[in-house]
C-alpha cells in the first residue's frame, strides 16, 4: 500500500505542473488561429483590421438589413406587421441594422485588437529571424537566379 501512495504523491506534482503550463499558448500562430475560429470571422459580419464602426456599417449595411428581415420573417411570418414595418420603413430597418452591426462590432473589438497585437508580434518575430539570417543569405538566393 505504501508504494501506491508514493506513486500517487509523485504523480500529483507533475500533474500540477502540467496544469499550470496549459493556459500558455503553444505559439502565436495557434493563438491567432484559435481567436479567428472563436470569432467566426467572415467579411460580412466582422470588422476589418482598424475599421471604424461607421466604415464597418457602411460596408455591411446590406448584410445586416437582410439578416434582420430574414429573422423577422422566421420569427413573425412573412405577412406580419413587424415585417411590413421593416420592409416599408427604410429608416427603421437602417436603425435596427446599425444596432445589430454595433453590437457585433463591440462584441468582437477586444478579440480583434488582440489578434492585431499577435499579428504584430508574429511579424516582429519573422523580421527578427530574417535579420539574424543576414543580408548575405537573402542576396545569395537572388544571385543564383541571375
MARKEDO-450031 format. One line per field, with one value per residue: residue number from 1; residue in one letter; y negated, x, z of N, C-alpha, C in turn. Coordinates in steps of 0.1 Angstrom, whole numbers, plus 5000, padded with zeros to 4 digits. Layout:
<sevos>
vexfi	[NUM ...];
doba	[A ...];
n_Y	[Y ...];
n_X	[X ...];
n_Z	[Z ...];
ca_Y	[Y ...];
ca_X	[X ...];
ca_Z	[Z ...];
c_Y	[Y ...];
c_X	[X ...];
c_Z	[Z ...];
</sevos>
This chain:
<sevos>
vexfi	[1 2 3 4 5 6 7 8 9 10 11 12 13 14 15 16 17 18 19 20 21 22 23 24 25 26 27 28 29 30 31 32 33 34 35 36 37 38 39 40 41 42 43 44 45 46 47 48 49 50 51 52 53 54 55 56 57 58 59 60 61 62 63 64 65 66 67 68 69 70 71 72 73 74 75 76 77 78 79 80 81 82 83 84 85 86 87 88 89 90 91 92 93 94 95 96 97 98 99 100 101 102 103 104 105 106 107 108 109 110 111 112 113 114 115 116 117 118 119 120 121 122 123 124 125 126 127 128 129 130 131 132 133 134 135 136 137 138 139 140 141 142 143 144 145 146];
doba	[X X X X X X X X X X X X X X X X X X X X X X X X X X X X X X X X X X X X X X X X X X X X X X X X X X X X X X X X X X X X X X X X X X X X X X X X X X X X X X X X X X X X X X X X X X X X X X X X X X X X X X X X X X X X X X X X X X X X X X X X X X X X X X X X X X X X X X X X X X X X X X X X X X];
n_Y	[5012 4988 4983 4976 4952 4936 4934 4921 4896 4886 4884 4864 4837 4834 4835 4812 4793 4796 4787 4760 4752 4754 4731 4713 4703 4724 4713 4682 4684 4704 4693 4672 4685 4698 4676 4665 4686 4687 4662 4665 4654 4636 4618 4604 4600 4592 4567 4552 4551 4523 4509 4485 4482 4468 4471 4499 4504 4491 4506 4531 4528 4539 4566 4567 4556 4574 4597 4590 4587 4614 4628 4616 4625 4652 4654 4640 4644 4640 4622 4605 4576 4566 4574 4560 4534 4532 4536 4515 4492 4477 4462 4473 4499 4494 4482 4503 4522 4509 4510 4537 4542 4526 4539 4563 4553 4542 4566 4582 4565 4563 4589 4587 4567 4580 4599 4583 4574 4599 4605 4584 4591 4616 4607 4591 4611 4627 4608 4604 4629 4630 4609 4621 4641 4626 4602 4614 4640 4636 4623 4642 4661 4645 4641 4665 4669 4651];
n_X	[5008 5021 5037 5020 5009 5032 5036 5013 5017 5040 5031 5012 5025 5038 5015 5003 5021 5019 4992 4995 5010 4994 4976 4992 4997 5008 5020 5023 5009 4991 4975 4964 4950 4931 4917 4906 4890 4872 4859 4845 4851 4842 4838 4814 4802 4822 4843 4870 4906 4914 4892 4867 4836 4817 4826 4826 4798 4789 4800 4788 4760 4739 4741 4734 4708 4694 4697 4682 4656 4652 4653 4631 4610 4612 4606 4582 4566 4559 4538 4534 4529 4552 4572 4563 4566 4594 4601 4588 4596 4623 4641 4636 4645 4672 4681 4678 4694 4719 4721 4724 4748 4765 4764 4777 4802 4812 4812 4832 4854 4875 4887 4896 4914 4933 4941 4953 4975 4988 4994 5012 5033 5040 5049 5071 5087 5092 5106 5128 5140 5147 5165 5185 5194 5207 5218 5234 5224 5200 5207 5222 5204 5192 5213 5218 5198 5201];
n_Z	[5000 5007 4985 4965 4975 4974 4947 4939 4952 4939 4913 4915 4918 4892 4876 4885 4877 4849 4845 4852 4830 4808 4802 4788 4754 4727 4705 4687 4663 4668 4688 4674 4654 4670 4680 4656 4648 4670 4668 4645 4620 4592 4562 4560 4586 4603 4615 4597 4601 4620 4612 4614 4634 4619 4592 4590 4593 4570 4550 4554 4555 4539 4544 4572 4571 4555 4570 4593 4582 4573 4598 4611 4594 4598 4626 4629 4607 4572 4565 4586 4607 4618 4600 4577 4586 4588 4561 4548 4560 4556 4573 4598 4595 4588 4611 4630 4618 4620 4648 4652 4639 4654 4678 4672 4664 4689 4703 4692 4691 4713 4709 4683 4685 4701 4683 4663 4678 4682 4655 4649 4667 4656 4631 4639 4650 4627 4612 4628 4628 4600 4600 4616 4599 4581 4555 4535 4532 4520 4496 4484 4473 4453 4437 4425 4408 4387];
ca_Y	[5000 4977 4980 4969 4938 4929 4931 4910 4883 4882 4880 4851 4825 4833 4831 4798 4785 4797 4779 4747 4748 4754 4719 4706 4708 4730 4704 4671 4688 4712 4684 4664 4694 4700 4664 4664 4696 4683 4651 4668 4643 4636 4604 4597 4597 4589 4555 4554 4545 4509 4504 4479 4487 4462 4478 4513 4504 4486 4518 4543 4525 4548 4579 4566 4554 4587 4606 4586 4591 4628 4632 4612 4634 4665 4653 4634 4647 4631 4612 4599 4562 4563 4575 4549 4522 4531 4535 4503 4480 4478 4456 4482 4510 4490 4480 4516 4528 4503 4515 4551 4541 4520 4550 4572 4546 4542 4580 4587 4555 4567 4600 4582 4559 4590 4605 4574 4575 4611 4604 4576 4599 4625 4600 4588 4623 4630 4598 4607 4641 4626 4601 4630 4647 4616 4599 4623 4652 4632 4620 4655 4666 4637 4642 4678 4668 4642];
ca_X	[5000 5029 5043 5009 5008 5043 5034 5003 5023 5050 5023 5005 5033 5039 5002 5000 5030 5013 4980 4999 5016 4984 4970 5000 4995 5020 5027 5014 5000 4980 4965 4958 4941 4920 4909 4899 4879 4862 4852 4837 4855 4838 4838 4801 4798 4833 4851 4883 4916 4915 4880 4858 4822 4810 4830 4821 4784 4788 4804 4780 4746 4731 4741 4726 4694 4689 4696 4671 4644 4651 4650 4617 4601 4613 4600 4568 4558 4561 4528 4533 4530 4566 4580 4559 4572 4608 4602 4582 4602 4638 4648 4635 4654 4686 4685 4680 4706 4730 4722 4730 4762 4772 4765 4788 4815 4816 4814 4845 4865 4886 4894 4902 4926 4943 4945 4962 4987 4995 4999 5024 5043 5044 5057 5083 5095 5097 5116 5140 5146 5153 5177 5195 5199 5216 5216 5241 5215 5189 5213 5227 5193 5190 5225 5218 5187 5205];
ca_Z	[5000 5007 4972 4958 4980 4969 4932 4939 4956 4929 4901 4917 4915 4878 4871 4888 4867 4836 4845 4852 4817 4797 4797 4778 4741 4723 4696 4683 4652 4674 4695 4663 4648 4679 4680 4644 4649 4680 4663 4633 4611 4578 4558 4562 4600 4612 4611 4592 4610 4620 4606 4624 4633 4608 4580 4591 4589 4556 4542 4557 4557 4532 4552 4584 4567 4550 4582 4602 4576 4574 4612 4613 4587 4605 4639 4629 4595 4561 4564 4599 4608 4621 4588 4569 4591 4584 4547 4543 4567 4555 4584 4609 4591 4589 4625 4636 4612 4627 4662 4651 4635 4665 4688 4667 4665 4703 4708 4687 4691 4721 4703 4671 4690 4705 4670 4657 4686 4679 4641 4650 4673 4646 4620 4645 4651 4614 4608 4637 4622 4588 4603 4620 4587 4575 4541 4526 4529 4511 4483 4478 4466 4441 4428 4418 4398 4376];
c_Y	[4988 4973 4972 4955 4930 4925 4920 4897 4878 4878 4867 4839 4823 4830 4817 4789 4785 4788 4764 4743 4747 4741 4711 4712 4714 4721 4693 4675 4696 4703 4676 4673 4696 4688 4663 4674 4692 4672 4654 4657 4646 4621 4597 4593 4594 4576 4559 4547 4530 4502 4497 4484 4481 4469 4492 4513 4500 4498 4529 4540 4535 4562 4578 4564 4567 4597 4603 4590 4606 4633 4628 4621 4648 4665 4649 4639 4636 4619 4604 4584 4558 4564 4564 4536 4521 4529 4522 4491 4482 4473 4466 4494 4506 4488 4494 4524 4522 4508 4529 4551 4536 4531 4559 4566 4546 4556 4585 4577 4559 4579 4596 4575 4569 4597 4596 4574 4588 4611 4595 4583 4609 4619 4596 4600 4628 4621 4600 4619 4638 4618 4610 4638 4638 4613 4608 4635 4648 4629 4632 4661 4659 4639 4655 4677 4661 4646];
c_X	[5009 5035 5032 5008 5020 5042 5024 5009 5032 5042 5016 5013 5035 5026 4999 5009 5024 5000 4984 5005 5005 4979 4978 4999 5009 5027 5017 5004 4988 4970 4958 4947 4929 4911 4900 4887 4868 4853 4843 4839 4849 4836 4825 4798 4810 4840 4865 4893 4916 4902 4871 4844 4814 4813 4825 4806 4782 4790 4794 4765 4737 4730 4732 4711 4687 4687 4684 4658 4642 4647 4636 4607 4601 4605 4585 4559 4559 4550 4525 4535 4545 4574 4576 4565 4587 4609 4598 4588 4617 4646 4648 4645 4668 4690 4687 4692 4719 4732 4728 4745 4771 4774 4777 4801 4820 4819 4828 4857 4877 4894 4902 4915 4937 4949 4955 4975 4995 5001 5012 5035 5049 5053 5070 5092 5100 5108 5129 5147 5153 5165 5188 5202 5209 5213 5223 5232 5205 5195 5218 5216 5190 5201 5224 5207 5193 5217];
c_Z	[5000 4993 4964 4962 4974 4954 4931 4942 4945 4916 4903 4914 4900 4871 4873 4879 4853 4835 4845 4838 4807 4793 4787 4764 4736 4713 4693 4672 4658 4681 4684 4657 4657 4680 4668 4644 4658 4675 4652 4623 4597 4575 4560 4576 4609 4607 4606 4602 4609 4615 4617 4623 4621 4594 4579 4587 4575 4546 4543 4558 4551 4539 4564 4581 4563 4562 4591 4595 4576 4588 4615 4606 4594 4618 4638 4617 4585 4561 4577 4598 4610 4609 4578 4573 4587 4569 4542 4549 4566 4567 4596 4607 4593 4603 4632 4631 4618 4641 4662 4648 4647 4676 4684 4668 4679 4708 4704 4688 4700 4715 4691 4674 4694 4693 4663 4665 4683 4665 4641 4656 4663 4636 4626 4646 4638 4609 4616 4631 4609 4590 4608 4609 4580 4560 4531 4523 4519 4497 4476 4469 4453 4432 4420 4407 4385 4370];
</sevos>
